[in-house]
Amino acid sequence: MKDITKYQGVIPAFYACYGDDGEVSPERAKALMEYLIGKGVKGVYVGGSSGECIYQGVAERKRLLEAVMEANRGRVTVIAHVACNNTRDSAELAAHAESLGVDAIASIPPIYFRLPEASIARYWNDISAAAPNTDFIIYNIPQLAGVALTLPLLREMLKNPRVIGVKNSSMPTQDIQQFKYEGTLGGRDFVVFNGPDEQIVSGLAMGADGGIGGTYGAMPELIVKLFALVKAGEAEQARALQYDVNNIIYALCGGKCNMYAAIKETLRRREGLDLGGVRAPLQPYADTDDAAISYAVSLIDKAMERWVK
């Protein structure tokens, strides 16, 4: 039996942390880790979309994960997203992640070329084989990867005993139900994470074990509270808080800058946490985004007063 309780809860997607020179900053990554742990999260998801993984090299991604694991000291669950757009680099990151003692590795499918499902399964299984003692999580994000996880592909991957779950970032919550059902057939231990932050309540209602989200870090207390309300059966309050969270998300997307740039500026203003900027070609924060960020900050402050005692 696998310990799946370590995956059940609020797991913020970890942000890329850069110094003033634009290079990966281990010191700022450690500061972000301390901030998130202090907010009571279950774990962190490192090196995914929020970590700007496709704009970083292998050595940079290793350096950031090393900083996270050094800061963590076994306190929370760590899932390392290791996918690159080729098997060799992905396997190298997987082996490195296992050597550091992460709880799980995760991967999107290869992007750009339209590969058959047999090739995608081989890609994932080759990555998993490079970390033979570590759980493997499939990352389903078809709107960005260009390919969706199907039930036949999931069934093929479930032949791999290390496959422990799916991070589902497709919008239909029905996918969560289907993946959860398929994954738990025969009493198998299997977890599904809600991906779209705008539908945490819906995802949990459909059977998600927890959530992994890119905006969680901007307001972790609110997401932890939301998760608790759902688990307590407080449907009306959970829905009301979800509406507040969604309004914050819309505000974070209201400027011209990339959303992660907006989140980093929000954290700088509210928490005094400097994570640097974003890497080109992502659009950086500029003065023209001030009104949108100020509005997002005000919404977070109001929601905190309302929901967090």
Secondary structure, DSSP 8 states (H G I E B T S, - for coil): ----GGGSSEEEB----B-TTSSB-HHHHHHHHHHHHHTT-SEEEESSTTTTGGGS-HHHHHHHHHHHHHHHTTSSEEEEE---SSHHHHHHHHHHHHHHT-SEEEE----SS---HHHHHHHHHHHHHTSTTSEEEEEE-HHHHS----HHHHHHHTTSTTEEEEEE-SS-THHHHHHHHHHTGGG---EEEE--GGGHHHHHHTT-SEEEESSGGGSHHHHHHHHHHHHTT-HHHHHHHHHHHHHHHHHHTSSSS-HHHHHHHHHHHHH--------TTS----GGGHHHHHHHHHHHHHHHHHH--
